Amino acid sequence: MGFFGTRRIYLDYASATPVSAQALRAMREAERLVGNPSSIHSEGVEAKHALENSRSKIAAELACKAREIIFTSGITESNNLAILGCARKRELSPAGMTGTHWIVSSIEHASVLECFNEIERMGGAVSHVDPDSHGVISPDAVARSLCSGTVFVSIGWTNNELGVVQPLSAIKQVLREHEEKHGTSIIFHTDAGQGPLYRPLQVHTLGVDLLALGSAKLYGPHGIGCLYVSNRSPVASLILGGGQERGLRAGTESVALTAGFAEALMQIGCERDGEAKRLAKLRNMLAERLAEGIHGLVINGDLKRALPHMLNISIQDIRSEYFMLALDRAGIAVSTKSACNEGEMSRSHVVLRLAEAAAKEVGETHAQAWRSENTLRFSLGRATSARDIKRVSDECIAITNRMKSS
């Protein structure tokens, strides 16, 4: 409950989702298993069977082989294993990192961008590809960044601040044409984010070699994720120990967490189409009500290309941190940007890139940098109702009027 007994409204599903009842039930059942999956006694074999059953369920949702799924502690570790695991493998090879070229979009999550900062420290050359004013990373922009030394490309499937879905299959085609022309091999990685909630997740359709998933944003338990690793992906372990997960991720696996993750992902697949349509209507309602009631509001990203549950806005002359806290006092939870940048109250690097692209497209010298400092991200979910949207939009309009009149 919020202040004065009002029911709180949670519109920060992009930061974390509640664990579904089905996932909790699967976890409780798995917690009764006492064996270590690596042990060969009956209890261990039973635990191993449950672990592999969860792996097979997740693989079925991704339309890949079970052995291509590597369990991790979450999507941050999955991204690190994918990117730095490939860098480590290359670093250990005779050729090393010398002459290697790596490409990443400039609007990725911190768990991706920080890995590429590390790659530069390891001796690799890194290029950042900027989006257009709608938040889209175009295949042509990726193509312009390619060179004969390119070995790795990372483009997130769905942006974590805007929800914009990137054209991965078209980008993959550009990479394959480059490979054929130059006789090279380019590994294609994506951070899947919340894409699986509202888009079918088939790795071969997307065309990626490495795909990172986290349970915590998919109505599953926290502390568990996975990495899809194709046969053509050279990855070295970053965590050493007992050789679990095909030697790529040491440490005893949590049978309960993997069971909850698998159940949550299966449930998503069953509800995807209906929930996507429902939330798109609510998101569009919120966007329309806010645009009508707030002067100077800008919608960041193209809603037609975005996931149906996300809306990112900027309000001129209104600092987003104060706005977010005012909403919190009113019993409404939203975000200013990615919740993973702990303690940071600075501008959104994602929205800044959009503003810069918009200025460039119309020939302006200066970008609307204020947009990156005044962002609010609304992300809807299973508990969101039309009544919630009306209350949130009314409260946002009232807060804006108070702030602009003070």
Long-range contacts (C-beta under 8 A, 24 or more apart in sequence): 1-331, 2-330, 2-331, 2-332, 3-329, 3-330, 3-331, 6-330, 6-331, 7-331, 8-331, 8-332, 8-333, 9-331, 9-332, 9-333, 9-384, 9-388, 9-391, 9-392, 10-333, 10-381, 10-383, 11-332, 11-333, 11-334, 11-378, 11-379, 11-380, 11-381, 11-384, 11-388, 11-392, 12-333, 12-334, 12-335, 12-339, 12-377, 12-379, 13-194, 13-217, 13-309, 13-379, 13-380, 13-381, 14-160, 14-161, 14-163, 14-194, 14-217, 14-309, 14-310, 14-335, 14-377, 14-379, 15-217, 15-335, 15-338, 15-339, 15-379, 16-216, 16-217, 16-222, 16-339, 17-216, 17-217, 17-218, 17-219, 17-220, 17-381, 18-219, 18-381, 18-382, 18-383, 19-219, 19-220, 19-221, 19-222, 19-260, 19-264, 20-219, 20-220, 20-263, 20-264, 20-267, 22-263, 22-264, 22-267, 23-219, 23-220, 23-221, 23-260, 23-261, 23-263, 23-264, 23-267, 24-260, 25-263, 26-259, 26-260, 26-262, 26-263, 27-221, 27-256, 27-257, 27-259, 27-260, 28-256, 29-259, 30-255, 30-256, 30-258, 30-259, 30-260, 31-256, 33-255, 33-256, 36-252, 37-244, 37-252, 37-253, 37-255, 38-242, 38-244, 38-252, 47-255, 50-255, 50-259, 51-253, 51-255, 51-258, 53-262, 54-255, 54-258, 54-259, 54-261, 54-262, 55-258, 55-262, 57-262, 57-263, 57-265, 57-266, 58-226, 58-261, 58-262, 58-265, 61-196, 61-201, 61-265, 61-266, 61-268, 61-269, 62-201, 62-202, 62-203, 62-211, 62-228, 63-201, 63-202, 63-203, 63-204, 63-205, 64-203, 64-204, 64-228, 64-230, 67-246, 68-228, 68-229, 68-230, 68-231, 69-226, 69-227, 69-228, 69-229, 70-226, 70-227, 70-228, 70-229, 70-245, 70-246, 70-248, 70-249, 71-224, 71-225, 71-226, 71-245, 71-249, 71-253, 71-258, 72-224, 72-225, 72-226, 72-227, 72-249, 73-223, 73-224, 73-225, 74-214, 74-215, 74-216, 74-222, 74-223, 74-224, 74-225, 75-111, 75-191, 75-192, 75-193, 75-212, 75-213, 75-214, 75-216, 75-217, 75-225, 76-111, 76-214, 76-225, 76-340, 77-225, 77-249, 78-212, 78-213, 78-214, 78-225, 78-226, 78-227, 79-109, 79-111, 79-112, 79-115, 79-189, 79-191, 79-212, 80-111, 80-115, 80-238, 81-227, 81-235, 81-237, 81-238, 81-248, 81-249, 82-154, 82-189, 82-210, 82-212, 82-227, 82-229, 82-233, 82-235, 83-112, 83-115, 83-116, 83-119, 83-152, 83-154, 83-189, 84-115, 84-118, 84-119, 84-238, 85-235, 85-236, 85-237, 85-238, 85-248, 86-151, 86-152, 86-187, 86-189, 86-210, 86-233, 86-234, 86-235, 86-236, 87-115, 87-118, 87-119, 87-122, 87-124, 87-152, 88-236, 88-238, 89-234, 89-235, 89-236, 90-151, 90-234, 91-122, 92-236, 96-123, 97-122, 97-123, 97-124, 98-123, 99-149, 100-124, 100-125, 100-149, 100-151, 100-152, 101-125, 101-126, 101-127, 101-147, 101-149, 101-150, 101-151, 102-126, 102-127, 102-150, 102-151, 102-152, 102-153, 102-154, 103-127, 103-128, 103-129, 103-142, 103-145, 103-146, 103-150, 103-152, 103-153, 103-154, 104-128, 104-129, 104-153, 104-154, 104-155, 105-129, 105-130, 105-131, 105-137, 105-154, 105-155, 105-156, 105-166, 106-130, 106-131, 106-349, 106-353, 107-131, 107-135, 107-137, 107-156, 107-159, 107-161, 107-162, 107-349, 107-350, 107-353, 108-154, 108-155, 108-156, 108-191, 109-156, 109-160, 109-191, 109-193, 109-338, 109-340, 110-338, 110-340, 110-341, 111-191, 111-340, 112-154, 112-156, 112-191, 116-154, 125-149, 129-155, 130-353, 130-356, 130-357, 131-164, 131-353, 131-354, 131-357, 132-357, 132-361, 133-354, 133-357, 133-358, 133-361, 134-164, 134-301, 134-302, 134-305, 134-354, 135-159, 135-162, 135-164, 135-300, 135-301, 135-302, 135-305, 135-306, 135-350, 135-354, 136-164, 136-166, 136-167, 136-302, 136-305, 137-166, 137-167, 137-171, 138-167, 139-167, 139-170, 139-171, 139-173, 139-174, 140-174, 142-171, 142-174, 142-175, 143-174, 143-178, 146-174, 146-175, 146-178, 146-186, 148-182, 148-184, 150-178, 150-184, 150-186, 151-184, 151-185, 151-186, 151-187, 152-186, 152-187, 152-189, 153-186, 153-187, 153-188, 153-189, 154-188, 154-189, 154-190, 154-191, 155-188, 155-189, 155-190, 156-190, 156-191, 156-192, 156-193, 157-190, 157-191, 157-192, 157-193, 157-195, 157-199, 157-206, 157-211, 158-192, 158-193, 158-194, 158-195, 158-199, 158-307, 159-193, 159-301, 159-350, 160-191, 160-193, 160-194, 160-338, 161-300, 161-312, 161-337, 161-338, 161-348, 161-350, 161-351, 161-375, 161-377, 162-300, 162-301, 162-306, 162-310, 162-312, 162-350, 162-351, 162-354, 163-194, 163-301, 163-306, 163-307, 163-309, 163-310, 163-311, 163-312, 163-379, 164-301, 164-302, 164-305, 164-306, 165-195, 165-199, 165-305, 165-306, 165-307, 168-206, 168-207, 168-208, 169-205, 169-206, 169-207, 171-207, 172-206, 172-207, 172-208, 173-207, 185-232, 187-232, 187-233, 187-234, 193-217, 194-218, 194-307, 194-309, 195-307, 196-265, 196-268, 197-268, 197-272, 197-275, 197-276, 197-307, 197-309, 198-272, 198-275, 198-276, 198-279, 198-307, 198-308, 198-309, 199-272, 199-307, 200-272, 203-228, 203-230, 209-233, 210-235, 215-257, 215-260, 215-261, 215-264, 215-265, 218-261, 218-264, 218-265, 218-268, 219-264, 219-267, 219-268, 219-382, 220-260, 220-261, 220-263, 220-264, 220-265, 221-256, 221-257, 221-260, 221-261, 221-264, 223-254, 223-257, 224-254, 224-257, 224-258, 224-260, 224-261, 225-261, 226-261, 275-382, 276-308, 277-308, 279-308, 279-309, 279-380, 279-381, 279-384, 280-308, 280-309, 282-380, 282-384, 282-385, 282-386, 282-389, 283-308, 283-309, 283-310, 283-311, 283-378, 283-380, 285-386, 285-389, 285-393, 286-311, 286-378, 286-380, 286-389, 286-392, 286-393, 287-311, 287-313, 289-389, 289-390, 289-393, 289-397, 290-393, 290-396, 290-397, 293-393, 293-396, 293-397, 293-400, 294-396, 294-397, 294-400, 298-368, 298-371, 300-350, 300-351, 300-354, 300-371, 300-375, 301-354, 309-379, 309-380, 309-381, 309-384, 310-377, 310-378, 310-379, 310-380, 311-377, 311-378, 311-379, 312-351, 312-375, 312-376, 312-377, 312-378, 313-375, 313-376, 313-378, 314-351, 314-370, 314-371, 314-372, 314-374, 314-375, 314-376, 315-374, 315-376, 315-400, 316-370, 316-374, 317-370, 317-374, 317-404, 318-374, 318-400, 318-403, 318-404, 319-373, 319-374, 320-373, 320-374, 320-375, 320-376, 321-345, 322-403, 323-374, 323-376, 323-396, 323-399, 323-400, 323-403, 324-376, 326-399, 326-403, 327-392, 327-395, 327-396, 327-399, 330-395, 330-399, 332-391, 332-392, 332-395, 334-376, 334-377, 334-378, 334-379, 335-376, 335-377, 335-379, 336-375, 336-376, 336-377, 337-375, 337-377, 346-373, 347-372, 347-373, 348-372, 348-373, 348-375, 351-375
